[in-house]
Amino acid sequence: MAPNIATNTRVSLDELLDFVRPRHRALLITRRADGSPQASPLTCGVDDSGRIVVSTYPERAKTRNAKRDPRVSLVVLSDDWNGPWVQVDGTAEVIDAPDSVEPLVEYYRNIAGEHPDWNEYRSAMLKQGKSIVRVTPERWGPVATGGFPARLVTDD
């Protein structure tokens, strides 16, 4: 079996968003009050304006941290453990209920399609007091895959 060779593919913003859209697993990294990192595994999507969006609650650490310091990073993962991934750095905007409801509708549509009852969904988002975090990508690493560096793979 041939070894996997690591890859690093630089992408434009449009290519980045095309990469992220079908991938919904990510780690959101925010900063605690003391500056240390705090990571949260979560589901993400891309909104119609090209921001990476996350549904959450106002009392969560990631939400409080992003409100205090909007500089965040996301590591977007593929469903396959060995699949490609990318780190995206950007600025977060937190929107709490009731203003979060329509952005949450857009979030749901972009990830899962149409809901069978949008009035029920909107009501549930209000009842749960859901928030949404929208991250505007400002810098991103190459889309990467794991494996061996090409220099270590020989054709012996």
C-alpha positions in Angstrom: 0.0 0.0 0.0 1.4 3.4 -1.0 1.8 5.9 1.8 -0.5 9.0 1.8 1.4 12.1 0.8 0.5 15.3 2.7 -1.0 18.1 0.6 -1.4 21.9 1.1 -3.5 23.6 -1.5 -3.9 27.4 -1.5 -7.4 28.5 -2.3 -9.2 31.8 -3.1 -12.1 32.9 -0.9 -14.6 31.5 -3.3 -12.8 28.1 -3.4 -12.6 28.2 0.4 -16.3 28.7 0.8 -17.0 25.9 -1.8 -14.8 23.7 0.3 -16.6 24.6 3.6 -20.2 24.4 2.3 -20.5 20.6 2.3 -18.5 20.2 5.5 -20.3 20.8 8.7 -17.9 19.6 11.4 -15.6 22.1 12.9 -13.8 23.4 16.0 -14.4 27.0 16.9 -11.4 28.5 18.8 -12.1 31.6 20.9 -10.0 33.3 23.5 -10.8 33.2 27.2 -10.6 36.3 29.3 -7.0 35.4 30.2 -6.1 35.0 26.5 -5.8 31.2 26.6 -7.6 29.3 23.8 -11.0 27.6 24.2 -12.1 25.1 21.6 -15.7 23.9 20.9 -16.6 21.1 18.5 -19.7 22.2 16.6 -21.8 22.1 13.4 -21.2 25.0 11.0 -22.5 26.2 7.6 -22.0 29.1 5.2 -24.5 31.8 4.9 -25.6 33.6 1.7 -23.1 36.4 2.5 -20.1 34.0 2.6 -19.7 34.0 6.4 -19.2 30.7 8.3 -22.1 30.4 10.8 -22.7 28.5 14.0 -25.8 28.0 16.0 -25.3 28.3 19.8 -26.7 29.6 23.1 -25.8 32.9 24.7 -24.5 31.3 27.9 -21.9 29.1 26.1 -18.2 29.9 26.6 -17.7 30.3 22.9 -20.5 32.9 22.7 -19.3 34.9 25.7 -15.7 34.7 24.4 -16.6 35.9 20.9 -18.6 38.8 22.3 -15.6 39.9 24.4 -13.0 39.2 21.7 -14.3 38.7 18.2 -11.0 37.3 16.8 -11.7 33.6 16.3 -10.5 30.6 14.3 -12.4 27.7 12.9 -10.8 24.3 11.9 -13.3 22.9 9.4 -13.0 19.1 9.1 -14.1 16.5 6.6 -16.4 13.7 7.7 -13.5 11.2 7.0 -10.9 11.5 9.7 -8.1 11.5 7.0 -10.0 13.9 4.8 -8.9 17.4 3.9 -9.3 20.3 6.4 -8.7 24.0 6.7 -8.2 26.6 9.4 -10.0 29.9 8.9 -9.3 33.0 11.0 -11.8 35.8 11.1 -14.0 38.2 13.0 -17.1 36.9 14.8 -20.4 38.7 15.2 -22.8 37.2 17.8 -26.5 37.8 17.3 -28.9 36.8 20.1 -32.7 36.2 20.0 -34.9 37.6 18.7 -32.7 39.0 16.0 -31.0 35.6 15.5 -34.2 33.9 14.2 -34.0 34.8 10.5 -30.2 34.2 10.3 -30.9 30.8 12.0 -33.5 30.0 9.3 -30.9 30.8 6.6 -28.3 28.6 8.6 -30.8 25.7 8.6 -31.7 26.1 4.9 -28.0 26.1 3.9 -27.1 23.0 5.9 -30.3 20.9 5.8 -32.7 22.3 3.2 -36.3 23.2 3.8 -37.9 22.6 7.2 -41.3 21.0 7.2 -42.7 23.8 9.4 -40.9 27.1 9.5 -43.3 28.7 12.0 -42.5 25.8 14.4 -38.8 26.2 13.8 -38.9 30.0 14.4 -40.9 29.4 17.6 -38.4 26.8 18.8 -35.5 29.1 18.2 -37.1 31.9 20.2 -38.2 29.5 23.0 -34.6 28.1 23.2 -33.1 31.6 23.1 -30.7 30.5 20.3 -27.9 32.7 19.2 -25.9 32.6 16.0 -22.2 33.4 15.5 -21.2 34.6 12.0 -17.5 34.5 11.2 -16.2 36.7 8.4 -13.2 34.9 6.9 -10.1 37.2 6.8 -7.3 34.7 6.5 -7.1 31.0 5.9 -4.5 28.3 5.6 -4.2 26.0 2.7 -6.7 23.2 2.4 -4.6 20.4 3.8 -4.5 16.6 4.0 -2.4 14.5 6.4 0.3 12.1 5.4 4.0 11.9 4.8 5.9 14.8 3.3 6.6 14.1 -0.4 10.4 14.2 0.3 10.1 11.1 2.5 8.2 9.0 -0.1 10.5 7.2 -2.5 9.8 4.9 -5.5 12.1 2.0 -4.3 
